[in-house]
Each structure stands twice: as C-alpha cells, then as structure tokens.
Amino acid sequence: MTLHDQAIVEKFSEYASQDSVDVDSVELFDQVPEDAQLAYRFVLKEKSNQEINMKIFANYDYLLIEALPILGDLRLKLTKEEADWFRNPED
C-alpha cells in the first residue's frame, strides 16, 4: 500500500522525527522479543531518497524505527492507542 495523503504522511513524520522530545516521557525497550509478530512494516521515503523503516508488532505495543541517521535504531514503547493507529493504516 502506498500512502500519499498529506495528513497521514505528516502523522508518520511526527513519529519518525520530532523537533523536540521530552526524554523523560519516552519509554524505550532493549530488544524486540523473539515472539514478536510483525503487523506492518512502513517505508518512509524522503525527497533525498533516504528511507526510514518502521515496524509495528501485532502482539506488543512497540515501534521499531530502523537506521535513523546518527541515532541508529530507535525502539519505542507506544500507548495502546498509538500502536493501534499504526496497526490499522487502512483506517
């Protein structure tokens, strides 16, 4: 599925890169559990053709953002509502 809806693209961008992050409120996890089931993999392409890969899991409220410039992989614990938003891109 390819999304071109600007509102949806902007929402994904909020998760991929934020102007400011309250580090105290960000909850990270160490590794993706072995029993994690991939629900969706998103590929965000920038104008420079750089790709950002994001994975959301069906059985964990985790978002994995892979290979961010300088940062590397970023593993975030999401709220149930945030995770469900990613699990249902067709909505």
N, CA, C and O of each residue as an XYZ file, in Angstrom:
364
protein
N       0.856     -1.163      0.000
C       0.000      0.000      0.000
C       0.901      1.225      0.000
O       1.877      1.287      0.747
N       0.575      2.185     -0.829
C       1.309      3.444     -0.881
C       0.384      4.557     -0.429
O      -0.733      4.688     -0.928
N       0.849      5.352      0.511
C       0.054      6.459      1.026
C       0.596      7.774      0.504
O       1.800      8.026      0.544
N      -0.301      8.604      0.016
C       0.088      9.931     -0.435
C      -0.710     11.008      0.290
O      -0.467     12.197      0.081
N      -1.660     10.612      1.139
C      -2.474     11.569      1.888
C      -1.557     12.373      2.804
O      -0.900     11.807      3.678
N      -1.512     13.675      2.609
C      -0.559     14.531      3.330
C      -0.748     14.458      4.847
O       0.235     14.476      5.587
N      -1.990     14.376      5.319
C      -2.242     14.316      6.763
C      -1.649     13.050      7.370
O      -1.087     13.088      8.465
N      -1.771     11.943      6.669
C      -1.226     10.676      7.172
C       0.296     10.706      7.114
O       0.966     10.266      8.048
N       0.835     11.219      6.028
C       2.295     11.324      5.899
C       2.862     12.186      7.015
O       3.904     11.856      7.581
N       2.191     13.283      7.339
C       2.653     14.154      8.419
C       2.597     13.446      9.766
O       3.483     13.644     10.597
N       1.575     12.623     10.001
C       1.469     11.881     11.267
C       2.641     10.908     11.401
O       3.250     10.814     12.467
N       2.960     10.183     10.322
C       4.117      9.295     10.351
C       5.387     10.086     10.626
O       6.250      9.643     11.384
N       5.499     11.241     10.015
C       6.690     12.069     10.202
C       6.853     12.507     11.650
O       7.978     12.637     12.133
N       5.745     12.737     12.347
C       5.817     13.105     13.765
C       6.533     12.028     14.567
O       7.320     12.334     15.463
N       6.258     10.760     14.242
C       6.892      9.672     14.967
C       8.334      9.467     14.528
O       9.182      9.091     15.337
N       8.618      9.711     13.262
C       9.963      9.454     12.739
C      10.956     10.534     13.111
O      12.135     10.251     13.323
N      10.483     11.785     13.192
C      11.396     12.877     13.547
C      10.607     13.986     14.211
O       9.660     14.528     13.642
N      11.013     14.307     15.416
C      10.338     15.349     16.172
C      11.317     16.471     16.433
O      12.512     16.245     16.622
N      10.778     17.718     16.440
C      11.628     18.876     16.712
C      12.173     18.835     18.128
O      13.331     19.180     18.365
N      11.351     18.420     19.053
C      11.810     18.298     20.436
C      11.178     17.070     21.062
O      10.015     16.755     20.813
N      11.946     16.395     21.862
C      11.480     15.180     22.517
C      11.713     15.325     24.008
O      12.820     15.641     24.442
N      10.673     15.094     24.790
C      10.799     15.077     26.236
C      11.356     13.708     26.611
O      10.607     12.739     26.737
N      12.654     13.634     26.787
C      13.338     12.363     27.007
C      12.773     11.626     28.214
O      12.725     10.396     28.218
N      12.346     12.355     29.231
C      11.804     11.711     30.420
C      10.503     10.965     30.134
O      10.177     10.009     30.838
N       9.746     11.392     29.101
C       8.469     10.758     28.811
C       8.580      9.655     27.764
O       7.605      8.944     27.521
N       9.742      9.496     27.140
C       9.923      8.475     26.119
C      10.329      7.179     26.794
O      11.295      7.129     27.555
N       9.575      6.134     26.502
C       9.897      4.843     27.073
C      10.474      3.962     25.969
O       9.850      3.764     24.926
N      11.652      3.446     26.209
C      12.346      2.630     25.232
C      12.350      1.177     25.676
O      12.172      0.876     26.856
N      12.554      0.284     24.724
C      12.762     -1.117     25.070
C      14.080     -1.558     24.467
O      14.548     -0.965     23.494
N      14.691     -2.602     25.039
C      16.033     -3.008     24.636
C      16.064     -3.759     23.313
O      16.763     -3.355     22.384
N      15.327     -4.824     23.226
C      15.339     -5.681     22.038
C      13.908     -6.082     21.687
O      13.029     -6.116     22.548
N      13.695     -6.379     20.426
C      12.399     -6.913     20.006
C      12.320     -8.345     20.529
O      13.204     -9.154     20.248
N      11.271     -8.666     21.288
C      11.146    -10.036     21.801
C      11.085    -11.060     20.668
O      10.564    -10.778     19.588
N      11.619    -12.239     20.927
C      11.655    -13.293     19.906
C      10.265    -13.669     19.412
O      10.106    -14.056     18.254
N       9.254    -13.561     20.276
C       7.902    -13.964     19.874
C       7.093    -12.811     19.266
O       5.892    -12.957     19.036
N       7.736    -11.673     19.008
C       7.038    -10.533     18.413
C       6.599    -10.871     16.991
O       7.370    -11.400     16.191
N       5.349    -10.552     16.704
C       4.777    -10.824     15.378
C       4.620     -9.499     14.632
O       3.921     -8.592     15.085
N       5.275     -9.409     13.499
C       5.224     -8.193     12.707
C       3.809     -7.971     12.178
O       3.237     -8.855     11.540
N       3.250     -6.799     12.441
C       1.936     -6.449     11.907
C       2.099     -5.684     10.598
O       1.458     -6.008      9.598
N       2.964     -4.664     10.611
C       3.217     -3.855      9.417
C       4.659     -3.371      9.417
O       5.274     -3.162     10.463
N       5.169     -3.204      8.213
C       6.460     -2.547      8.014
C       6.181     -1.369      7.094
O       5.603     -1.528      6.019
N       6.594     -0.205      7.523
C       6.396      1.014      6.751
C       7.748      1.505      6.252
O       8.741      1.461      6.979
N       7.779      1.965      5.031
C       8.989      2.545      4.457
C       8.657      3.988      4.106
O       7.845      4.256      3.221
N       9.292      4.900      4.807
C       9.109      6.324      4.541
C      10.262      6.783      3.668
O      11.429      6.605      4.017
N       9.929      7.372      2.539
C      10.968      7.841      1.621
C      10.980      9.355      1.615
O       9.952     10.007      1.431
N      12.166      9.897      1.821
C      12.337     11.334      1.793
C      12.685     11.777      0.374
O      13.009     10.958     -0.485
N      12.612     13.069      0.150
C      12.938     13.607     -1.167
C      14.357     13.262     -1.582
O      14.643     13.146     -2.773
N      15.242     13.099     -0.619
C      16.635     12.748     -0.908
C      16.801     11.251     -1.182
O      17.921     10.763     -1.333
N      15.679     10.525     -1.246
C      15.653      9.070     -1.466
C      16.173      8.273     -0.284
O      16.390      7.067     -0.397
N      16.374      8.929      0.844
C      16.730      8.199      2.055
C      15.470      7.508      2.558
O      14.386      8.092      2.535
N      15.609      6.278      3.008
C      14.471      5.514      3.504
C      14.557      5.346      5.009
O      15.633      5.127      5.567
N      13.414      5.451      5.651
C      13.299      5.172      7.080
C      12.327      4.020      7.217
O      11.182      4.116      6.773
N      12.769      2.931      7.828
C      11.927      1.758      8.026
C      11.344      1.774      9.425
O      12.053      1.980     10.410
N      10.033      1.552      9.497
C       9.341      1.497     10.782
C       8.565      0.182     10.837
O       7.919     -0.213      9.866
N       8.639     -0.486     11.984
C       7.914     -1.747     12.165
C       7.037     -1.648     13.400
O       7.462     -1.158     14.447
N       5.803     -2.122     13.260
C       4.870     -2.206     14.382
C       4.507     -3.681     14.551
O       4.386     -4.414     13.569
N       4.339     -4.100     15.778
C       4.116     -5.515     16.064
C       2.684     -5.775     16.515
O       2.063     -4.930     17.160
N       2.169     -6.946     16.170
C       0.789     -7.307     16.478
C       0.585     -7.596     17.961
O      -0.466     -7.274     18.514
N       1.568     -8.193     18.602
C       1.397     -8.640     19.979
C       2.185     -7.823     21.009
O       2.220     -8.185     22.185
N       2.806     -6.743     20.586
C       3.490     -5.821     21.501
C       3.222     -4.397     21.023
O       3.139     -4.148     19.821
N       3.090     -3.485     21.944
C       2.870     -2.083     21.597
C       4.213     -1.373     21.409
O       4.510     -0.371     22.059
N       5.008     -1.927     20.501
C       6.341     -1.431     20.230
C       6.425     -0.912     18.804
O       5.809     -1.459     17.889
N       7.189      0.141     18.634
C       7.502      0.678     17.311
C       9.017      0.654     17.166
O       9.733      1.203     18.003
N       9.497      0.030     16.123
C      10.917     -0.030     15.832
C      11.178      0.854     14.619
O      10.632      0.622     13.541
N      12.009      1.859     14.802
C      12.415      2.737     13.699
C      13.879      2.415     13.440
O      14.728      2.583     14.315
N      14.162      1.953     12.232
C      15.489      1.429     11.933
C      16.359      2.427     11.165
O      15.883      3.180     10.315
N      17.639      2.402     11.495
C      18.692      3.093     10.761
C      18.466      4.596     10.613
O      18.620      5.154      9.526
N      18.101      5.240     11.712
C      17.997      6.696     11.682
C      19.394      7.297     11.608
O      20.309      6.823     12.281
N      19.564      8.328     10.802
C      20.887      8.958     10.736
C      21.353      9.369     12.136
O      20.582      9.941     12.907
N      22.560      9.090     12.446
C      23.245      9.386     13.709
C      22.746      8.501     14.852
O      23.562      8.002     15.627
N      21.453      8.291     14.981
C      20.882      7.553     16.111
C      20.923      6.046     15.955
O      21.032      5.331     16.951
N      20.839      5.548     14.741
C      20.729      4.110     14.530
C      19.294      3.665     14.738
O      18.369      4.362     14.320
N      19.089      2.524     15.372
C      17.742      2.017     15.615
C      17.150      2.662     16.857
O      17.839      2.878     17.854
N      15.858      2.964     16.780
C      15.138      3.532     17.908
C      13.953      2.617     18.208
O      13.124      2.358     17.336
N      13.882      2.138     19.428
C      12.843      1.202     19.839
C      11.969      1.872     20.899
O      12.412      2.127     22.018
N      10.721      2.151     20.523
C       9.817      2.891     21.401
C       8.659      2.033     21.877
O       8.098      1.245     21.116
N       8.307      2.197     23.148
C       7.064      1.625     23.662
C       5.975      2.658     23.421
O       6.116      3.823     23.796
N       4.895      2.228     22.799
C       3.787      3.121     22.496
C       2.622      2.863     23.431
O       2.549      1.819     24.078
N       1.720      3.816     23.496
C       0.461      3.559     24.184
C      -0.350      2.628     23.290
O      -0.061      2.500     22.100
N      -1.346      1.991     23.848
C      -2.214      1.098     23.071
C      -2.848      1.860     21.906
O      -2.932      1.342     20.793
N      -3.285      3.075     22.165
C      -3.927      3.892     21.127
C      -2.954      4.205     19.983
O      -3.317      4.101     18.811
N      -1.731      4.584     20.324
C      -0.728      4.880     19.297
C      -0.403      3.629     18.479
O      -0.333      3.688     17.252
N      -0.205      2.505     19.157
C       0.118      1.260     18.463
C      -1.023      0.845     17.537
O      -0.778      0.407     16.413
N      -2.262      0.978     17.998
C      -3.410      0.625     17.165
C      -3.495      1.512     15.930
O      -3.925      1.059     14.869
N      -3.084      2.785     16.061
C      -3.086      3.680     14.903
C      -2.167      3.131     13.808
O      -2.517      3.145     12.628
N      -1.001      2.654     14.208
C      -0.066      2.074     13.244
C      -0.546      0.719     12.718
O      -0.281      0.376     11.566
N      -1.244     -0.046     13.545
C      -1.698     -1.376     13.135
C      -2.856     -1.330     12.141
O      -3.188     -2.342     11.523
N      -3.459     -0.179     11.989
C      -4.623     -0.042     11.117
C      -4.437      1.079     10.100
O      -5.217      2.031     10.093
N      -3.422      0.989      9.242
C      -3.141      2.097      8.311
C      -4.260      2.316      7.291
O      -4.412      3.416      6.759
N      -5.036      1.276      7.022
C      -6.123      1.431      6.053
C      -7.246      2.314      6.586
O      -8.060      2.825      5.817
N      -7.286      2.491      7.904
C      -8.328      3.368      8.500
C      -7.853      4.802      8.508
O      -8.575      5.689      8.964
